[in-house]
Amino acid sequence: MIAIIDYEAGNLTSVRLGLEYIGVECEITNDPVKIASAERVIFPGVGAAGAAMEGIRQTGLLEPIREVVASGTPFLGICLGTQIIFEFSEEDGGTPCIGLIPGSAKRFTPSDPMCKIPQMGWNTVEIRRPHPLFEEIEDSSEFYFVHSYYPAPSDPAYIIGETEYADVRFASAVGKNNLFATQFHPERSGRIGLKLLENFSRWNGKC
Amino acid sequence: MLSKRIIPCLDVRNKKVTKGVRFQGNIDLGDPIEMAVAYSDGGCDELVFYDITASAERRPIDIEMVREVGRVIHIPFAVGGGIETLDDMYRVLLAGAEKVSVNSLAVKNPPIIAEGARQFGSQCIVLGMDPVRCDDPRFPSGYEVTIRGFRERTGIDALEWAKRAEDLGVGEIVVNSVDADGTRDGFELSLTRMISTSVRIPVVASGGAGTPKHLIDVFNEGAADAAIIASMIHTGEYTIGQIKDELVRAGVPIRRKW
């Protein structure tokens, strides 16, 4: 069973539909007991960092999230879920976040005024080091992105995949032990994205 | 590099995909679910569904169709037509759509767009606009916004409306040229370029796609971030793969593997 954490930050339907399509059992939940006992956990989210952190505090999920990651349960962050596992986000005037990986989420500040924000659409992910979640996925495959802020880990050792947009090469996939997180949406990235979800559904949390 | 997006548009009426010229004389083309799967497997980057009679028949959008689409394709899709309330938006998103497209509603009730963007996130609120060429000093951009499928003029300047929508918090604007719709004579490049270079959010060109050359032009000259196609693939004249091959040859950044 995969627990999809519901902290009232956006629409979780597409994640559920993606997992159901590949035949993986899942449940959308904000119950700390179910999260603690899940075989794997997905931490999605869209919207703004400030409201998301507020939602996490109000639903009492801050400690349960930290504990399930510390316990070694395979954990997948997606989009906003990825940004707020860092220590800090520049969004909403600066938002302290969960702090599971050292670093922050930074705003795109392109020099070209014609460069659109958010980045919306398909972009390539260059795999920087092999990871079980990228198994059987070709290097430079394209995934679907929608975001105005990007993950910036303070230690490059956490970078698994990189993507270029708005004058920066940013960490579009990061990993630390049983924690893996993508800025892109695997559940919206067609067959290749479903492959990543399938890899996650079999992952034991080891690299 | 971020790829330009190719977005097939499925106008749905009575559970069938249909296509007309300038919103008139529609003929049925096929089953929306089967077509969605075929286009997704064929390499389209996103899809958009318009329940084109929901608004006129004053009924809510066909939510069961949205659910079924969400179950079978796993790329982003937008849904429009018959969205009247925040609850309508919520139901469409909860059924599995990535985005809701609002058009007449945005003109009639702008605050609801701002509220939708605040509640669900800007990225899932798409403004659809149907500008028509209009040589009248009241419209400095040369285009007036129409609603209800060109049946009603609004007195609003197209460029001014695009900027206003950006301020309201929409995440993307679909510019559907009434003059070019269904003609297959090419996109209205100057209109697309004017709007795309005046806002900071992505702009999707719509109306007039007939050949791969039209798409090359709308990305290069029209500065579009994405383009909607319909007749040229619905008729079977082109496949998405063929269109993408031509775009790649022309040097347009395009998603090539799926």
Interface residues (C-beta under 8 A of the other chain):
Chain A: G10 N11 T13 S14 L17 G18 E20 Y21 V46 G47 A48 M114 K116 I117 P118 Q119 M120 G121 W122 N123 T124 E138 S141 E142 Y144 F145 V146 E164 Y165 E187 R188 S189 G190 R191 I192 G193 L194
Chain B: M1 L2 S3 K4 R5 S40 D45 G70 R71 V72 H74 I75 P76 L93 L94 A95 G96 E98 F120 G121 S122 Q123 C124 G171 E172 T197 R200 I201 P202 A223 D225 A226 R255 R256 K257 W258
